[in-house]
């Protein structure tokens, strides 16, 4: 019963995302507008929710086990990292907040070695900044120091 309810929640979340994206606007005079990407995401969530509601249950579990303690901490680590990035983005800019968040997530969730974390962090932040600044011509939030 709870599983069926959660499936309906996904259906409603996807539909609400689509409605809000429609209100923002899908297409403008220069092409896709701010609501275009959320509309695509909402459609995917709605479709997945609909599939979950319609499909027959083959492997129904009566008492599902909750994740182990370490898995719960990894989930909370991801959520905490995303919240921390959202809070620090206006204060520190994209480069610093993304670098800190990526490094911490690689250390806590992925548990990679420090040198690997540093390389992946620097490469991903530089790549994303290059894509947005040079190829797309969109500036990401800057730090008070200009980078």
GIFEN-V223459 format. One record per run of one state. SS is the DSSP state (@ for helix, = for strand, . for the rest). FROM is the first residue (numbers start at 0). TO is the last residue. If there is no record, write none. Layout:
BEGIN
[[SS | FROM | TO] [SS | FROM | TO]]
END
This chain:
BEGIN
[[. | 0 | 0] [@ | 1 | 23] [. | 24 | 25] [= | 26 | 27] [. | 28 | 29] [= | 30 | 31] [. | 32 | 33] [@ | 34 | 53] [. | 54 | 67] [@ | 68 | 109] [. | 110 | 112] [@ | 113 | 134] [. | 135 | 146]]
END
